[in-house]
């Protein structure tokens, strides 16, 4: 492990030199590539240096015990050594996790798709609840939410809503939301007070950059049409809404959220690129597939991952056996407790896999 850490620190120093090289500074692609690589390993290098410093301090303290010290001084040195030993142990634990290969998509924006599934209007209302929950969580993180497409119902929910969450590390925190979310509550329309169970599905895709997935113009069929509101009433007489069809895969994306056709096309292209990237990754990369099927799971969108029980103010994540009696707070976007637990479980699983290799 320590040979790898030293190699990472050596690489960090080399990147410092490269980023000061005028030839690199004048090459935007190389500058971006090396800056990102340095940023990715910066925390590891910082913790490794703190670890080495603590080890040196421990060695110095131990050497002092061999000197002629009075009882009080010896006791102080022993206390310092105990504190340093505890810090060293913490650093070693952090370094083990930091050396586990990161998901290359973690720093990206995320495209989320929420659809009402079983339960009719109640499922659509629940889809709306989930959208508001994620929007409020995004706001608490300083991220921005952009709606791409929203198919509303007459009762105020969503049959389907697609949106982008823009923010550094958005995918790393939201990727485990993939799957079927179940709600148990008494619908407003239920006069008998019976609890109904409905579901909504959530899909989370990392936003793909053009360099990561090549989509040729000849592979896309572009259609423009007039956007419409609820009930089919025309809300825009211009042909601003767009539909993109990726012919090789059959993936279709529509967008009519903006009044400008150009803006709608740009948004639709982001979603199309993410879906194509996701499809190709699933088909071509066995390692990626293995991660999606891990103990936490980020891939199977038919998997029931979480239950929201309103009568008992309870949320249960079935993958990690976590139950929290704070449903009202979680729906207000206070999701950190669940998300941190999922990330910890994923890191532990990755660490265990790396140790067994």
C-alpha positions, 0 to 999 in steps of 0.5 A: 500500500505504501509503495502505491502511496509514494507513487501517487505522491511522486506523480503529484509532484510531477504534475506540479512541474507539468502544470508550470510548463509553458507548453502545457499551459498553452495546451487547453486539453492537456492543461484540463487533463493534468489539472483534473488528475492532480485534483483527483489525487490531491486528498490522497497526497494530503492525507499521506503527508499528514500520515508520514508526519504523524509517524515521524512525531511518533518515532521522535516521542518514542526516542524520548522515552529512552532518554533520562526523563522524570516520571511526569515527563514520561507520562506526558510523552506516553500520552502524546504517543497514544494520541499519535497512534490513534491518529495514525490508525485513522490515517491508515483507514482513510488511505485504504479507502482513498486508494480504492479506484473511484467511479470515473463518473463520480464528479459528473452532473447527473441526469435523473428520470422519475416515472410514476409506475404502479398506482395511477394518479397516486404514483404520479403524485409520489413521482412529484414528491420525489422530484421535490425531494431531490430538488431540495437536496440539490439546493442544499448542496449548492447544485442547480436543477434544470428540467428537460421534460415534464409530463404532468397529470391533472392531479398535480403529479408527474407521469414522467419528469426528466431533469439535470442536476448540475454540480460537482460530485452530483453523480457520486451522491445520487447514483444510488437512487436508481431503482423502484421507490415504494410509497405507503400512505392514504391517498387524498382521494381515499375516503375510507382511510385505507393505506395504498401502496404505489411505486415510482421508478428513478433512473440516474445517468452520468452526464456524458461529454462529447469526447466520451461518446461519439454521436454522428449527425447522420445517426440522429433523426431530428423532428421539431413540433409545437410544444403543448401543455396539459390537456393538449392545449397549444402553449407555443405556436412555433416549432420549438419542441424537439425530438431526437432519435438515435438510429443505431440504438433506437433511443428517443429523447424529447424536450419542450421545456424551453421556448427556443428550439435551439435550447431544447435541442441542446438539452435533449442532446445532453440526455441522449448522449447520457443514455447512449453512454450508459447503454454502451457502458453497460454492454461493453464494460464488465467492470462497470456492470459489476459495480452496478450489481454491487451490494448497494446497487446502482443499475437494476431499475426494477429493483425495489430499493426503498419504502416511504411509509407515511403512517409511521413517518418511516423510510427504509432502504432495503439494500443496506437494511437502514430504517430512519423515522424521519420521512417528513425531513427526508422529503424536505431534501434532508437526505444526507443520512441515507446518502452517507450510509449508502456511500459508506456501504459502497466504499466498504464493499469496494475495499473488501473486494480490493483486499481480496484481489 
